[in-house]
Amino acid sequence: MQEIDLLIEARWIIPIEPSDVTLEHHALAINAGRIVGLAPAELAKTQFLPRRKLSLSSHVLLPGLINLHAHAAMTLLRGYADDINFADWRNQRIRPAEIRLVSPDFVRDGTMLACAEMLRGGVTCFNDMYFYPGQAAEAAVRLGMRATLGILTMEFPSSYAADADDYLSKGLAARDSLLDQPLISFCMAPHAPRSVSDKSFERIATLAAQLDLPIHIHLHESIQEIEESVQQHGVRPLERLRRLGLLGPSMIAVDAVRLEANEIALLAEQCCSIAHCPTSNMKLGHGSAPVVDLAQRGVRIGLGSDGAASNNRLDLFREMNHAALLAKVSAGDATVLDAHAALRMATINGAAALGQDKCIGSLEPGKLADICAVAFDDASLAPCFDPASHLVHVAGREHVSHVWIGGEARVSDGKLLVIETAELLDIANLWHNRLSS
Amino acid sequence: MQEIDLLIEARWIIPIEPSDVTLEHHALAINAGRIVGLAPAELAKTQFLPRRKLSLSSHVLLPGLINLHAHAAMTLLRGYADDINFADWRNQRIRPAEIRLVSPDFVRDGTMLACAEMLRGGVTCFNDMYFYPGQAAEAAVRLGMRATLGILTMEFPSSYAADADDYLSKGLAARDSLLDQPLISFCMAPHAPRSVSDKSFERIATLAAQLDLPIHIHLHESIQEIEESVQQHGVRPLERLRRLGLLGPSMIAVDAVRLEANEIALLAEQCCSIAHCPTSNMKLGHGSAPVVDLAQRGVRIGLGSDGAASNNRLDLFREMNHAALLAKVSAGDATVLDAHAALRMATINGAAALGQDKCIGSLEPGKLADICAVAFDDASLAPCFDPASHLVHVAGREHVSHVWIGGEARVSDGKLLVIETAELLDIANLWHNRLSS
């Protein structure tokens, strides 16, 4: 009998790896922050001697969800620019607000609000892109959330940095100061092709290779972006990045709505990943990323919420649902992007895109215990014929009952353990007032 | 000072009529099941002497939502046929299950489960189409929900009826027996052009005119349906219905995905209504109804959940969100179908389609007190710049705190008052076992 910290028995477990599997009446064994066993519940009782035991008799256990594209601090701008076109969204609403307000406090507070929302909704890891990544990391550490922070780079000055070199050096300094934080990692985050010069891209490619970091960039989100690139650089943005040496397994292309057939082939050939943001793409009227074609060519697709100014929830359950619905309606085919495919997008695919699929993204012995439990005892979820399809098409983040990160509980019986609602509402209220004044 | 039953003070009230208005710190006065006043909270205190007072300090009050197209009893088949094409969905999964199981008990139980889900989610009225409408009405009456039941008509025999005449006489008998139920009304419900003969359609047109009932029919959902009609009748289904005299203000065309420009003009000219079912249309891969064009031509558009075998939630918050997202992505324009337009679809437009907009669909003095309150004190909803946009893009049915129908509370502080969860789970479990055996 092996002594362990925690044994969780669950009605269903969807481990993600192996794929397309739903286990019934199994138990997950956790010790020292890692998964150490997964076995039928009856067998597990004979194998493990747990210091704590939890029986989740009407729940599904699955890996914590991974949000592959967020601007967490923008949660303070939730719903600040709805029902307007993208140029006005950016130029008339979001940028002026950011110029007025963005500061270390704004990023720390906004990221805290975002982490609370994501944790409560079963998200255990997010890939972020925003100003002041060091302060975003601070917020994630305080709430005990796993995060990959972008070393944001653009040519334009902000309160945070003066030019591309300044952005890079500040981001690298933040990374250096947080190397000992087990929950925190970094990636290169050139903002977008339109806002980064060739020279900066070359430096970013070098740094990503030297430091072995993913590269996280908005790419082919809108027609305008592509037309601008053709005018200024003679080629579409993806081809420009190829020439500059940025494509490869470390590339996470966000949005990827506008792709031609040869570009899909190129992304596949270069083993790039996509951060698909279906809700944001729909809400901003940008279109539908060709996820069925991308997946058929073997391109890895994770899911992102984007920021709360363009979504307006940081809700991976909703992204799974919307990815499935948008793929089906775009293809005119109800069979594409089935439930297990959507679940993989929100878990193992995101982990692999971040280069962390050895540690997270599935419930396999040896991996970190980042886990989400969803309670199916709500009559609005009954009956249930297939828990996987229920997770994508019926359940919502409101049904998340428990969340663990590295074996530590962050949500228990539907209650967020790491921060009080009153503090979060105070934060939101403060910045709402500053923005409205 | 006027004595009244109940005064509800709320942080915000969105009355729907007048349109595009969000009132702050107002109060709604209710007496004998009707709204008798709407005024600034301070003023209301001087006008009304309430026997009960409720202060909803962080809530939005809006009219109860109206589900303009449901197959409520099919909630027992929730998620029973996912990720398969529509022909298989119908022929391999749903019809065989219905042939085996549909009975008066199935419909009563399934509709009870559906009513519980809808009430809990802020829906106060639904327009239904299924076998055994009398038993569906019984379930709605038991749970205190407003419902319009379809007098289902098709040529095919079922356990319920032998042929079209039999469907009609049974539906009319159910209506006769329920004429004294204030919550219940009926409509004609020819199932679809493919399943109803010209002769039956003519009889339905006559009955609808004689009895002053709406006509509720699936129309132009799929390409196959239209091709079949052209082959068999020489014209597309809408033109066939026009020739048979079915178009007019009482027509509620469900789905209406495939429409040509002249058909949109015809629907407008005839003052028809559309029951738009965005989630079902996306999930089944059918496409996107041209709601922007329809609305521009003045066609009234309400929202429907469709049945839980093709959605899989009876959730009007989700339908509002999906209607907005699908319209924006289809038009490539973030400005179309703004939040107030989505709210009108889910309230006053549904009421008008059912011919009940003198009684329900907005918070106006004189109307029945069908009301929904949504609590905005969840940190995942903060900050809030525009409550209307928050209702469509951020809040979900999980934030519904109170529901009244005709002034009677059905949900209070998030708890459904009319039936216990245990009874609902027992019902779902029983039919799940029968279906799986």
Contacts between the chains, C-beta under 8 A, distances in Angstrom:
chain1	res1	chain2	res2	distance
A	76	B	383	6.5
A	78	B	382	7.4
A	78	B	383	6.0
A	78	B	384	7.7
A	78	B	385	7.7
A	78	B	394	6.7
A	79	B	383	7.9
A	79	B	384	6.7
A	79	B	385	5.3
A	79	B	386	6.0
A	79	B	389	5.2
A	79	B	390	5.7
A	79	B	393	6.4
A	79	B	394	6.1
A	80	B	385	5.3
A	82	B	338	7.7
A	82	B	339	6.6
A	82	B	386	6.7
A	82	B	389	4.3
A	82	B	393	6.5
A	83	B	334	6.6
A	83	B	335	5.8
A	83	B	338	4.1
A	83	B	339	6.4
A	83	B	389	6.9
A	84	B	334	6.3
A	84	B	335	6.1
A	85	B	333	7.0
A	85	B	334	5.2
A	85	B	335	5.8
A	86	B	334	6.3
A	89	B	334	7.1
A	113	B	379	6.7
A	113	B	382	7.0
A	116	B	379	5.8
A	116	B	380	7.7
A	117	B	379	6.8
A	117	B	380	4.5
A	120	B	380	6.5
A	121	B	380	7.4
A	279	B	325	6.7
A	281	B	329	6.9
A	282	B	325	4.0
A	282	B	326	7.0
A	282	B	328	5.9
A	282	B	329	4.0
A	283	B	324	7.6
A	283	B	325	5.8
A	283	B	328	5.9
A	283	B	334	6.6
A	283	B	393	7.2
A	284	B	328	7.4
A	284	B	334	5.1
A	285	B	328	4.5
A	285	B	329	6.2
A	285	B	331	6.5
A	285	B	332	5.0
A	285	B	333	4.8
A	285	B	334	4.1
A	285	B	335	7.9
A	285	B	336	7.8
A	286	B	329	7.5
A	286	B	332	7.7
A	287	B	329	6.4
A	287	B	332	6.7
A	288	B	329	6.3
A	311	B	393	7.5
A	312	B	389	7.7
A	312	B	390	7.7
A	312	B	393	4.5
A	312	B	394	4.8
A	313	B	380	7.2
A	313	B	393	7.6
A	313	B	394	5.9
A	322	B	325	7.3
A	324	B	283	7.6
A	325	B	279	6.7
A	325	B	282	4.0
A	325	B	283	5.8
A	325	B	322	7.3
A	326	B	282	7.0
A	326	B	329	7.4
A	328	B	282	5.9
A	328	B	283	5.9
A	328	B	284	7.4
A	328	B	285	4.5
A	329	B	281	6.9
A	329	B	282	4.0
A	329	B	285	6.1
A	329	B	286	7.5
A	329	B	287	6.4
A	329	B	288	6.3
A	329	B	326	7.4
A	331	B	285	6.5
A	332	B	285	5.0
A	332	B	286	7.7
A	332	B	287	6.6
A	333	B	85	7.0
A	333	B	285	4.8
A	334	B	83	6.6
A	334	B	84	6.3
A	334	B	85	5.2
A	334	B	86	6.3
A	334	B	89	7.1
A	334	B	283	6.6
A	334	B	284	5.1
A	334	B	285	4.2
A	335	B	83	5.8
A	335	B	84	6.1
A	335	B	85	5.8
A	335	B	285	8.0
A	336	B	285	7.8
A	338	B	82	7.6
A	338	B	83	4.1
A	339	B	82	6.6
A	339	B	83	6.4
A	377	B	421	7.7
A	377	B	425	7.2
A	378	B	421	7.7
A	379	B	113	6.7
A	379	B	116	5.8
A	379	B	117	6.8
A	379	B	421	5.2
A	379	B	424	3.7
A	379	B	425	5.8
A	379	B	428	6.9
A	380	B	116	7.7
A	380	B	117	4.5
A	380	B	120	6.5
A	380	B	121	7.4
A	380	B	313	7.2
A	382	B	78	7.3
A	382	B	113	7.0
A	382	B	424	6.8
A	382	B	425	5.8
A	382	B	428	3.4
A	382	B	429	7.4
A	382	B	432	7.7
A	383	B	76	6.5
A	383	B	78	6.0
A	383	B	79	7.9
A	383	B	428	4.3
A	383	B	429	7.0
A	383	B	431	6.5
A	383	B	432	3.8
A	383	B	435	7.8
A	384	B	78	7.7
A	384	B	79	6.7
A	384	B	432	7.5
A	385	B	78	7.8
A	385	B	79	5.3
A	385	B	80	5.3
A	385	B	432	7.3
A	385	B	435	7.9
A	385	B	436	7.7
A	386	B	79	6.0
A	386	B	82	6.7
A	389	B	79	5.2
A	389	B	82	4.3
A	389	B	83	6.9
A	389	B	312	7.8
A	390	B	79	5.7
A	390	B	312	7.8
A	393	B	79	6.4
A	393	B	82	6.5
A	393	B	283	7.2
A	393	B	311	7.5
A	393	B	312	4.6
A	393	B	313	7.6
A	394	B	78	6.7
A	394	B	79	6.1
A	394	B	312	4.9
A	394	B	313	5.9
A	396	B	396	6.3
A	396	B	398	6.8
A	398	B	396	6.8
A	398	B	398	3.9
A	421	B	377	7.7
A	421	B	378	7.7
A	421	B	379	5.2
A	424	B	379	3.7
A	424	B	382	6.8
A	425	B	377	7.2
A	425	B	379	5.8
A	425	B	382	5.7
A	428	B	379	6.9
A	428	B	382	3.4
A	428	B	383	4.2
A	429	B	382	7.4
A	429	B	383	7.0
A	431	B	383	6.5
A	432	B	382	7.7
A	432	B	383	3.8
A	432	B	384	7.5
A	432	B	385	7.3
A	435	B	383	7.8
A	435	B	385	7.9
A	436	B	385	7.7
